[in-house]
Amino acid sequence: MPPVDEEDPIPDPPGPGALVIKVQPTPIPPRRYLQKTDEFLAHWPLVNTSLASALILTGNYAVADLTSNRASLLTQINAEVAAENALQAAIQDRDLKRAAIRERIRQFNQAVRGFFPNSTYSKQLPAIPRVNDPGGVYQKLMQEMNDIWTQINAISPVPLGAPIPLVLTGTYNKLAFVADMNALLAAFTTIETNQTLAETARLTRDGIWAPMYERMKQYRLAVQGRFAAGSPLLLSLPTITPPAGHTPAPVNLSALWDAGLSKAVITFTASVDPGLATYELRACFGSSYKTDQEQVLDSLAAGSSPLQFVTDEGLVASGSKVFYKVYVVLGTGNEKGSRSVSVTRP
């Protein structure tokens, strides 16, 4: 998800006198924060011109303050995008390392069974961790493998023909395994760190937006109090609630991993809503689908065929899992998401 490509100057955040409120969800989704702000920034100067003086809200808040707030919001939106990208990259790195370790544990277990049958070593072999086991489980099983490998390499005297020190496929030795083990444990930690950073970035973004939203509500009331009914400036006054109209019915969908394509295929039913504009495929790369973390991956225009999305985004290794929703988006901007489905790469 690329950062917003704009070059507004970034002033200091609002100082004393700024409106402070508790952060609450607003009817405007984060992806429309800048668009909605720009609507008010385009309207406010027209009001000032018509009044032949600047419209000022409580706390001496003027159009210049909203411009300043927008610049701060833009900076934080880009910071939030960067944090989400870092989290997604960390998840993919973990998935690649996790798949590699699981294969090495499999190879080790088979090698020990083959070279040291009926030995104490073959009776102590670690289980292969499940794909989605937490880091603590991987740590325990990898340590067990490391301990057994250490014991085997220390056998003395070396039995005739025994493969000591033990080496796996591709001259993979114990030293390489220890490095990979530590790298995987670090990858689990990096995900936890980046999850915290991403959540903090989202909360900071919404904390900047919330008072801006309240100022927009104030602005609408102030303008309605200064102009007569039917005035063009009232008719063009930006909204702060979803547009008039209805919420579309959601579509039904299914998803699977296509081994031939090495991609996920998400198939869905057609929307019969006459106001349909597009279908959007949105995804979450964490452990569940969270609307405030969803990313738009692709879109299809109304009337497209076939009704399916094909993607490998985030599905980098065996065990990689991504959650999906398909949204019906109307020309009015009203939308509805389907239930979430997930695809795990085998």
C-alpha positions as CSV (number, residue, x, y, z in Angstrom):
1,M,0.0,0.0,0.0
2,P,1.9,3.1,-1.2
3,P,2.0,6.3,0.8
4,V,0.0,9.3,-0.2
5,D,2.0,11.2,-2.8
6,E,1.5,14.8,-1.9
7,E,3.9,17.6,-1.0
8,D,2.1,19.8,1.5
9,P,4.3,21.6,4.0
10,I,4.1,20.0,7.4
11,P,3.5,22.6,10.1
12,D,3.5,22.0,13.9
13,P,0.3,20.4,15.3
14,P,-2.4,22.7,16.8
15,G,-1.4,24.4,20.0
16,P,-3.3,25.6,23.0
17,G,-7.0,26.3,22.4
18,A,-7.4,23.4,20.0
19,L,-10.6,21.4,20.4
20,V,-9.8,18.2,22.4
21,I,-12.2,15.3,22.4
22,K,-12.2,11.6,23.2
23,V,-11.3,9.6,20.1
24,Q,-14.4,7.8,18.8
25,P,-15.1,6.2,15.4
26,T,-16.6,8.5,12.9
27,P,-18.8,7.8,9.9
28,I,-15.9,8.7,7.6
29,P,-13.5,5.7,7.0
30,P,-9.8,6.4,7.2
31,R,-9.2,6.0,3.4
32,R,-11.5,9.1,2.9
33,Y,-10.0,11.3,5.7
34,L,-8.1,13.5,3.2
35,Q,-10.8,13.5,0.6
36,K,-13.4,14.8,3.1
37,T,-10.9,17.4,4.5
38,D,-10.3,18.7,1.0
39,E,-14.0,19.1,0.4
40,F,-14.2,21.5,3.4
41,L,-11.0,23.2,2.4
42,A,-12.5,23.9,-1.0
43,H,-15.7,25.2,0.4
44,W,-14.5,27.4,3.3
45,P,-12.7,30.1,1.1
46,L,-15.9,30.5,-0.9
47,V,-17.8,31.2,2.3
48,N,-15.2,33.7,3.3
49,T,-15.5,35.5,0.0
50,S,-19.3,35.6,0.1
51,L,-19.2,37.0,3.7
52,A,-16.4,39.4,2.8
53,S,-14.7,38.3,6.0
54,A,-13.2,35.1,7.4
55,L,-15.5,32.6,9.1
56,I,-13.9,31.8,12.4
57,L,-15.0,29.0,14.7
58,T,-14.6,28.8,18.5
59,G,-11.0,29.0,19.7
60,N,-10.1,31.3,16.8
61,Y,-10.1,28.3,14.5
62,A,-9.9,29.3,10.8
63,V,-9.4,27.7,7.4
64,A,-5.7,28.0,7.9
65,D,-5.9,25.8,11.0
66,L,-7.8,23.1,9.0
67,T,-5.1,23.3,6.4
68,S,-2.4,22.9,9.1
69,N,-4.3,19.9,10.6
70,R,-4.6,18.3,7.1
71,A,-0.8,18.5,6.7
72,S,-0.3,16.8,10.1
73,L,-2.9,14.2,9.2
74,L,-1.2,13.5,5.9
75,T,2.1,13.0,7.7
76,Q,0.5,10.5,10.1
77,I,-1.4,8.7,7.3
78,N,1.9,8.0,5.6
79,A,3.4,6.9,8.9
80,E,0.5,4.5,9.4
81,V,0.9,3.1,5.8
82,A,4.7,2.6,6.5
83,A,3.9,0.8,9.7
84,E,1.3,-1.5,8.0
85,N,3.8,-2.2,5.3
86,A,6.5,-3.1,7.8
87,L,4.1,-5.4,9.6
88,Q,3.1,-7.1,6.4
89,A,6.8,-7.6,5.5
90,A,7.5,-9.0,9.0
91,I,4.7,-11.5,8.6
92,Q,6.0,-12.6,5.3
93,D,9.5,-12.9,6.6
94,R,8.2,-15.0,9.5
95,D,6.3,-17.2,7.1
96,L,9.3,-17.9,5.0
97,K,11.6,-18.7,7.9
98,R,8.9,-20.8,9.6
99,A,8.4,-23.0,6.5
100,A,12.1,-23.5,6.2
101,I,12.5,-24.5,9.8
102,R,9.6,-27.0,9.6
103,E,11.3,-28.7,6.7
104,R,14.6,-28.8,8.5
105,I,12.9,-30.5,11.5
106,R,11.4,-33.0,9.2
107,Q,14.7,-33.7,7.6
108,F,16.5,-34.0,10.9
109,N,13.9,-36.4,12.3
110,Q,14.2,-38.7,9.3
111,A,18.0,-38.6,9.3
112,V,18.1,-39.6,12.9
113,R,15.6,-42.4,12.4
114,G,17.7,-43.6,9.4
115,F,21.2,-43.3,10.8
116,F,20.4,-44.0,14.5
117,P,17.5,-46.4,14.6
118,N,16.2,-47.6,18.0
119,S,18.5,-45.2,19.7
120,T,17.7,-42.8,22.6
121,Y,18.0,-40.0,20.0
122,S,15.3,-41.4,17.8
123,K,13.0,-41.8,20.8
124,Q,13.4,-38.1,21.8
125,L,12.8,-36.5,18.4
126,P,10.7,-33.3,18.5
127,A,7.3,-33.1,16.8
128,I,7.1,-31.0,13.7
129,P,5.2,-27.8,14.8
130,R,1.9,-26.9,13.3
131,V,2.1,-24.1,10.8
132,N,0.3,-21.6,13.0
133,D,1.7,-22.6,16.4
134,P,3.0,-19.6,18.4
135,G,6.6,-18.6,18.7
136,G,6.9,-20.3,22.1
137,V,6.0,-23.7,20.6
138,Y,8.6,-23.3,17.9
139,Q,11.2,-22.2,20.4
140,K,10.6,-25.4,22.5
141,L,10.7,-27.8,19.6
142,M,13.7,-26.1,18.0
143,Q,15.6,-26.3,21.3
144,E,14.8,-30.0,21.6
145,M,16.2,-30.6,18.1
146,N,19.3,-28.5,18.9
147,D,19.9,-30.5,22.1
148,I,19.7,-33.8,20.3
149,W,21.9,-32.6,17.5
150,T,24.5,-31.5,20.1
151,Q,24.4,-34.9,21.7
152,I,24.8,-36.7,18.3
153,N,27.7,-34.5,17.3
154,A,29.4,-35.3,20.6
155,I,29.4,-39.1,20.2
156,S,32.8,-40.4,20.9
157,P,34.4,-42.6,19.8
158,V,32.6,-42.2,16.4
159,P,31.0,-45.5,15.4
160,L,32.3,-46.8,12.1
161,G,30.3,-45.2,9.2
162,A,28.3,-42.9,11.5
163,P,27.6,-39.5,9.9
164,I,29.1,-37.4,12.7
165,P,28.9,-34.5,12.7
166,L,25.4,-34.9,11.4
167,V,24.7,-32.9,8.2
168,L,21.3,-32.5,6.5
169,T,20.4,-31.8,2.8
170,G,22.6,-29.3,1.1
171,T,25.4,-29.5,3.7
172,Y,23.2,-28.0,6.3
173,N,24.9,-28.3,9.6
174,K,24.1,-27.6,13.2
175,L,25.7,-24.1,13.1
176,A,23.3,-23.1,10.2
177,F,20.4,-24.5,12.2
178,V,21.2,-22.4,15.2
179,A,21.4,-19.3,13.1
180,D,18.0,-20.1,11.5
181,M,16.5,-20.9,14.9
182,N,17.6,-17.5,16.3
183,A,16.4,-15.7,13.1
184,L,12.9,-17.3,13.4
185,L,12.6,-16.3,17.0
186,A,13.6,-12.8,16.1
187,A,11.0,-12.8,13.4
188,F,8.3,-13.6,15.8
189,T,9.4,-10.8,18.1
190,T,9.6,-8.4,15.1
191,I,5.9,-9.1,14.3
192,E,4.9,-8.3,17.9
193,T,6.8,-5.1,17.8
194,N,5.4,-4.0,14.4
195,Q,1.9,-4.9,15.5
196,T,2.3,-2.4,18.4
197,L,3.8,0.2,16.1
198,A,1.0,-0.2,13.6
199,E,-1.7,0.0,16.2
200,T,-0.1,3.1,17.7
201,A,0.1,4.7,14.2
202,R,-3.6,4.0,13.6
203,L,-4.6,5.5,17.0
204,T,-2.4,8.6,16.4
205,R,-3.9,9.0,12.9
206,D,-7.4,8.8,14.3
207,G,-6.5,11.1,17.2
208,I,-5.6,13.8,14.7
209,W,-8.7,13.2,12.6
210,A,-11.2,13.2,15.5
211,P,-11.0,16.9,16.4
212,M,-10.9,17.8,12.7
213,Y,-14.1,15.9,12.3
214,E,-15.6,17.9,15.1
215,R,-14.5,21.2,13.5
216,M,-16.2,20.1,10.3
217,K,-19.4,19.5,12.2
218,Q,-19.1,23.0,13.7
219,Y,-18.4,24.5,10.3
220,R,-21.5,23.0,8.9
221,L,-23.6,24.5,11.7
222,A,-21.9,27.9,11.4
223,V,-22.5,28.1,7.6
224,Q,-26.1,27.0,8.0
225,G,-26.5,29.9,10.5
226,R,-25.1,32.5,8.1
227,F,-26.8,31.7,4.9
228,A,-30.5,31.6,3.9
229,A,-32.2,28.4,2.9
230,G,-31.6,27.6,-0.8
231,S,-28.3,29.4,-0.9
232,P,-25.8,27.8,-3.3
233,L,-23.3,27.6,-0.5
234,L,-25.8,25.6,1.6
235,L,-26.5,23.3,-1.3
236,S,-22.8,22.7,-1.9
237,L,-22.0,22.3,1.8
238,P,-19.9,19.1,2.3
239,T,-21.5,16.3,4.2
240,I,-20.0,14.5,7.2
241,T,-22.3,11.5,7.2
242,P,-22.7,8.8,4.5
243,P,-24.5,10.0,1.4
244,A,-28.3,9.6,1.1
245,G,-29.2,6.2,-0.2
246,H,-29.2,2.6,0.9
247,T,-26.6,0.1,2.0
248,P,-26.2,-2.7,-0.6
249,A,-26.7,-6.3,0.1
250,P,-23.4,-8.2,0.5
251,V,-22.2,-10.9,-1.9
252,N,-21.4,-14.5,-1.1
253,L,-17.9,-15.7,-1.7
254,S,-15.6,-18.6,-1.5
255,A,-11.8,-18.8,-1.6
256,L,-9.2,-21.5,-2.2
257,W,-5.6,-22.0,-3.0
258,D,-5.0,-22.9,-6.6
259,A,-1.9,-25.1,-6.8
260,G,-1.6,-24.7,-10.6
261,L,-1.6,-20.9,-10.3
262,S,0.2,-20.8,-7.0
263,K,-2.3,-18.1,-6.0
264,A,-5.5,-17.7,-4.0
265,V,-8.7,-17.5,-6.1
266,I,-11.7,-15.7,-4.6
267,T,-15.0,-16.2,-6.3
268,F,-18.2,-14.3,-5.5
269,T,-21.8,-13.9,-6.6
270,A,-23.0,-11.0,-8.6
271,S,-24.6,-8.0,-6.9
272,V,-28.1,-7.1,-8.3
273,D,-28.0,-3.6,-6.9
274,P,-28.7,-1.1,-9.8
275,G,-26.4,1.4,-8.2
276,L,-23.4,-1.0,-8.3
277,A,-20.1,0.8,-9.3
278,T,-17.3,-1.6,-8.3
279,Y,-16.4,-4.7,-6.4
280,E,-13.3,-4.4,-4.2
281,L,-11.2,-7.1,-2.8
282,R,-9.8,-6.2,0.7
283,A,-7.5,-8.2,2.9
284,C,-6.0,-8.4,6.3
285,F,-2.6,-10.1,6.9
286,G,-2.9,-10.6,10.7
287,S,-4.5,-13.4,12.6
288,S,-8.1,-12.3,11.8
289,Y,-10.0,-9.8,9.7
290,K,-10.2,-6.3,11.3
291,T,-12.0,-3.7,9.3
292,D,-9.7,-0.9,10.5
293,Q,-6.7,-2.8,9.2
294,E,-8.1,-3.9,5.8
295,Q,-6.2,-3.1,2.6
296,V,-7.6,-2.8,-0.9
297,L,-5.9,-5.3,-3.1
298,D,-7.9,-5.1,-6.3
299,S,-11.2,-4.0,-7.9
300,L,-13.6,-5.0,-10.6
301,A,-16.0,-2.8,-12.4
302,A,-19.8,-3.5,-12.5
303,G,-20.5,-6.0,-15.3
304,S,-17.1,-7.7,-15.1
305,S,-16.8,-11.4,-15.8
306,P,-15.7,-13.7,-14.3
307,L,-16.5,-12.6,-10.8
308,Q,-13.3,-13.6,-9.2
309,F,-10.0,-12.2,-7.9
310,V,-6.7,-13.9,-8.2
311,T,-3.9,-12.9,-5.9
312,D,-0.8,-14.2,-4.1
313,E,-0.3,-11.1,-2.0
314,G,1.0,-12.2,1.4
315,L,0.9,-15.9,0.5
316,V,4.7,-16.3,0.4
317,A,5.3,-19.7,1.9
318,S,3.6,-22.8,3.3
319,G,1.4,-21.7,6.2
320,S,0.9,-18.1,5.0
321,K,-2.6,-17.1,5.7
322,V,-4.6,-14.1,4.5
323,F,-8.2,-13.1,5.2
324,Y,-10.4,-11.6,2.5
325,K,-13.7,-9.7,2.0
326,V,-15.4,-8.6,-1.2
327,Y,-17.1,-5.2,-0.9
328,V,-20.0,-4.0,-3.0
329,V,-19.4,-0.3,-3.6
330,L,-22.3,1.8,-5.0
331,G,-21.9,5.0,-7.1
332,T,-23.1,6.9,-4.0
333,G,-20.1,5.6,-2.1
334,N,-22.2,3.4,0.2
335,E,-20.8,0.0,0.5
336,K,-21.1,-3.4,2.2
337,G,-18.5,-6.1,2.8
338,S,-19.1,-9.8,2.6
339,R,-18.3,-12.2,5.4
340,S,-14.6,-12.9,5.7
341,V,-12.9,-16.0,4.3
342,S,-9.3,-17.1,4.6
343,V,-6.8,-18.9,2.4
344,T,-3.8,-20.7,3.8
345,R,-1.0,-21.7,1.4
346,P,-0.3,-25.5,1.7
